[in-house]
Amino acid sequence: MPKRTLQGVVVSDKQDKTVVVRVERRFTHPVMKKTVRRSEKYHAHDATNEFSVGDIVWIQEHKPISKLKRWAVTRGEKKKKVQ
């Protein structure tokens, strides 16, 4: 079975080799027929401490690494620096 891959934004990088990623999903409410946004946060393994807050990353399912980490960062895009 293929591993799930999700796209999200890094919201915290304070921990060593770990980033917290917010993944947002959008769906139509079954009764109100209005688009609803829901988000969930995942702890993901970032072995090189490469990503920081605001970066867009793709995470993939992984065997348990620690108590909270079950995802690993596969690739990402750095946020552009504004000067």
Secondary structure by P-SEA (a helix, b strand, c coil): cbbbbbbbbbcccccccbbbbbbbbbbccccccbbbbbbbbbbbbbccccccccccbbbbbbccccccccbbbcccccccccc
